[in-house]
Amino acid sequence: MTLNRYARKTDTAQLQIVEDLRKAGVVVVIISKPVDLMVRLNSWPPNRWACIEIKTPRKSGSIALDKRQREQIAFCADYDVPKLTTTEQVIAYLGALR
């Protein structure tokens, strides 16, 4: 048995956003479930984290959602987790939390 059957689909934008955030000094942990990322700024007090859901926008600008994401979207709504599509959006969101 391999672990491939347990692999999760990753949004296309996530890899680049994670790389950009780490270059900017943001601590990033990829958790995948219930949301994609836990992030923190080094200037924050210990044990303060923000959850982020990364979505890849369609060419029209809308966000693509499939059936497996219904539970995830409900979690985001219940706990006010943002669904962001760019590095700039994530950095702006983190800046607003300071």
Phi, psi and omega in degrees: 000137178250164178276353182304326181293345178262358181296145181254150177288132180252136177296140183306320183290339188300314183302315180291319180297314179300314179300314180297317181296317180296321176297329180277001177090010178277135175280126184233129173238123178274116182249339175067324180216132009280346175228175187289312191227150162246131183227155175205151174269144180298336181281349179285156175297156178305147176070018174256122182226158173237139175270141181224137172251126180262133176232143176265120181286149172286171178301330180285348182098347178283165181260131180279129177233141175240179186301322183294346183266000181302314179296319179297316180295322177296318178300314180300319179292316182295325186246015176055045177271125181287147173254108187244156186239350182221160175301318182299320178296318180295314181296319177298318179298314180296321178297325179288341181273350185303000000 
